[in-house]
Amino acid sequence: MEQYIKKVVIVGGGFAGVNLIKKLTNDPRFQVTLVDKNNYHFFPPLLYQVSTAFIENSNISYPFRRMFQHRRNIRFHIGSLIKVNSEENTIETDTGILPYDYLVLSLGTETNYFGMENVKQNALSMKTIRDALKLRDHLLLNMEKAVRAVNKFEKTKYFNIVIAGGGPTGVEIAGMLAEMVHSIGAKDYPEITDRKVNIILIDASPSLLGPMSKKSQEEAANVLTKLGVQIKLNTPVKDYKDGKVLLGNGETIPTNSLIWTSGVIACEVKGLAPEAIGRGRRIIVDEYNTVHSTQNVFAIGDICLQTSDEHYPGGHPQLAQVAIQQGDLLGENLKKMVENKPLRAFHYKNKGSMAIIAKYKAVVDLPKGFFKGFFAWLVWLFIHLIPIASFRNKFTLMFNWFFAFATNDPTLRLIISKEKKKGEEVKKELT
Ligand SMILES: Cc1cc2nc3c(=O)[nH]c(=O)nc-3n(C[C@H](O)[C@H](O)[C@H](O)COP(=O)(O)OP(=O)(O)OC[C@H]3O[C@@H](n4cnc5c(N)ncnc54)[C@H](O)[C@@H]3O)c2cc1C
């Protein structure tokens, strides 16, 4: 007897969505459609290296259609989710309506500005490939303006780079920028003799690398301080306008560059019951990742809030490993559903967390231990190489790393698109 083929629609091809797809690949019982607003998968942990012109964006991104070649039951649909119509079992995207038997929401998160409109308008975020390229262009263009600036206030603004958010991304980008100031500042900008770039890392909490161990937090603070990064803790950002960052303690910092890595909020999904939306706009799911008050809608990865795991009663941390493991398990559970077998509940296996601070310096927290330094740095590089899509990308990334770390002088510092302020036309910046 011919089996009814289930239509699985997955919205969001990040870690969670792509790992789910791997599980369902070439299983004739499923016709899978991935919907994503971009036509590529990318690797967020290395965005900071793109934004600092250390590696190319193509090293950490990969087109979905290339990824799905020879996967007979997988289709790609470019489009942005507008709404879920759960009564009709359809979703509406800006490029069409798609029917489903099973719907999986894996849209991840977006930058959270905590309601600060000026910060949203004027700061530089670090969430997407577009953000990283925009930040790269901005930082390079900023230096060109700094070279030509004569006004004292303008000069100060160009020479102060403020990073809000002392989590792994903030620490990583601060360390990388500080090293670049030392290694290439004088070589690339010989005109600048009277000033040095100030890198100021700000966090509202009492320590850097909040969720990591005390040892990791102290190591990050020590290494960054030695590199000349100014660290301000217990200091929330309150506003950013007219080229000045206003801090909670009343202090203002003149700057043309506020890099915002302070927080995320789950992407909004319209059409779900209000009771299904929890803290941080995350979608509330049960132990099988089924969305509250639905039967055939699931949410996995950063976008979901699952409180059934006994070790994570407040929900899981929004990390790649959680997304990967949830994608894997949902794939197995969808197969069990069509086989009428009992489902397996999700339990997160914490494999540890790590952050790179500078060249040859990283910290690694394991469930039962901590290590740092050169070996931790090597482990960080290796672990971040494994999930990069395709052998070619792994190879070119390794080559770029080798060249960049060996010379301290990668050659990617190209200003590709001149800046455009949100809502404004492109300005002729250098005339
Ligand atoms: C800069 C940065 C550094 C990070 N570093 C680390 C790290 O070192 N270690 C770690 O464990 N975690 C890290 N994370 C977190 C990690 O990237 C996330 O936990 C992980 O990506 C979550 O996977 P996901 O599949 O849920 O969402 P994502 O990977 O964010 O994927 C979401 C997908 O949904 C798509 N999408 C979004 N909105 C729509 C829409 N409306 N319609 C259609 N498609 C849409 C996006 O294009 C994307 O492809 C970092 C995150 C960032 C931003």
PDBQT file of the ligand as one rigid body, heavy atoms in Angstrom, charges set to zero:
ROOT
HETATM    1  C1  LIG A 501      27.317  36.976  16.532  1.00  0.00    +0.000 C 
HETATM    2  C2  LIG A 501      26.870  35.674  17.157  1.00  0.00    +0.000 A 
HETATM    3  C3  LIG A 501      27.808  34.823  17.727  1.00  0.00    +0.000 A 
HETATM    4  C4  LIG A 501      27.411  33.625  18.299  1.00  0.00    +0.000 A 
HETATM    5  N1  LIG A 501      28.365  32.803  18.845  1.00  0.00    +0.000 NA
HETATM    6  C5  LIG A 501      27.989  31.609  19.355  1.00  0.00    +0.000 A 
HETATM    7  C6  LIG A 501      28.962  30.693  19.858  1.00  0.00    +0.000 A 
HETATM    8  O1  LIG A 501      30.162  30.988  19.852  1.00  0.00    +0.000 OA
HETATM    9  N2  LIG A 501      28.527  29.497  20.342  1.00  0.00    +0.000 N 
HETATM   10  C7  LIG A 501      27.197  29.156  20.346  1.00  0.00    +0.000 A 
HETATM   11  O2  LIG A 501      26.847  28.051  20.770  1.00  0.00    +0.000 OA
HETATM   12  N3  LIG A 501      26.266  29.995  19.893  1.00  0.00    +0.000 NA
HETATM   13  C8  LIG A 501      26.616  31.204  19.384  1.00  0.00    +0.000 A 
HETATM   14  N4  LIG A 501      25.672  32.060  18.908  1.00  0.00    +0.000 N 
HETATM   15  C9  LIG A 501      24.274  31.659  18.998  1.00  0.00    +0.000 C 
HETATM   16  C10 LIG A 501      23.926  30.695  17.882  1.00  0.00    +0.000 C 
HETATM   17  O3  LIG A 501      24.302  31.250  16.641  1.00  0.00    +0.000 OA
HETATM   18  C11 LIG A 501      22.445  30.405  17.921  1.00  0.00    +0.000 C 
HETATM   19  O4  LIG A 501      22.150  29.783  19.147  1.00  0.00    +0.000 OA
HETATM   20  C12 LIG A 501      22.006  29.515  16.774  1.00  0.00    +0.000 C 
HETATM   21  O5  LIG A 501      22.318  30.116  15.539  1.00  0.00    +0.000 OA
HETATM   22  C13 LIG A 501      20.513  29.224  16.846  1.00  0.00    +0.000 C 
HETATM   23  O6  LIG A 501      20.147  28.451  15.752  1.00  0.00    +0.000 OA
HETATM   24  P1  LIG A 501      18.685  28.592  15.140  1.00  0.00    +0.000 P 
HETATM   25  O7  LIG A 501      18.632  27.596  14.040  1.00  0.00    +0.000 OA
HETATM   26  O8  LIG A 501      17.688  28.537  16.204  1.00  0.00    +0.000 OA
HETATM   27  O9  LIG A 501      18.611  30.078  14.542  1.00  0.00    +0.000 OA
HETATM   28  P2  LIG A 501      19.547  30.794  13.455  1.00  0.00    +0.000 P 
HETATM   29  O10 LIG A 501      20.848  30.095  13.315  1.00  0.00    +0.000 OA
HETATM   30  O11 LIG A 501      19.557  32.228  13.865  1.00  0.00    +0.000 OA
HETATM   31  O12 LIG A 501      18.745  30.615  12.107  1.00  0.00    +0.000 OA
HETATM   32  C14 LIG A 501      17.537  31.252  11.853  1.00  0.00    +0.000 C 
HETATM   33  C15 LIG A 501      17.238  31.188  10.363  1.00  0.00    +0.000 C 
HETATM   34  O13 LIG A 501      15.928  31.700  10.174  1.00  0.00    +0.000 OA
HETATM   35  C16 LIG A 501      15.903  32.577   9.069  1.00  0.00    +0.000 C 
HETATM   36  N5  LIG A 501      14.816  33.545   9.280  1.00  0.00    +0.000 N 
HETATM   37  C17 LIG A 501      14.730  34.496  10.229  1.00  0.00    +0.000 A 
HETATM   38  N6  LIG A 501      13.578  35.181  10.118  1.00  0.00    +0.000 NA
HETATM   39  C18 LIG A 501      12.919  34.636   9.073  1.00  0.00    +0.000 A 
HETATM   40  C19 LIG A 501      11.664  34.917   8.446  1.00  0.00    +0.000 A 
HETATM   41  N7  LIG A 501      10.849  35.896   8.887  1.00  0.00    +0.000 N 
HETATM   42  N8  LIG A 501      11.287  34.171   7.400  1.00  0.00    +0.000 NA
HETATM   43  C20 LIG A 501      12.094  33.175   6.923  1.00  0.00    +0.000 A 
HETATM   44  N9  LIG A 501      13.284  32.881   7.471  1.00  0.00    +0.000 NA
HETATM   45  C21 LIG A 501      13.703  33.597   8.528  1.00  0.00    +0.000 A 
HETATM   46  C22 LIG A 501      17.295  33.199   9.076  1.00  0.00    +0.000 C 
HETATM   47  O14 LIG A 501      17.646  33.693   7.782  1.00  0.00    +0.000 OA
HETATM   48  C23 LIG A 501      18.167  32.028   9.518  1.00  0.00    +0.000 C 
HETATM   49  O15 LIG A 501      18.618  31.280   8.405  1.00  0.00    +0.000 OA
HETATM   50  C24 LIG A 501      26.041  33.270  18.319  1.00  0.00    +0.000 A 
HETATM   51  C25 LIG A 501      25.091  34.115  17.746  1.00  0.00    +0.000 A 
HETATM   52  C26 LIG A 501      25.512  35.318  17.160  1.00  0.00    +0.000 A 
HETATM   53  C27 LIG A 501      24.472  36.226  16.521  1.00  0.00    +0.000 C 
ENDROOT
TORSDOF 0
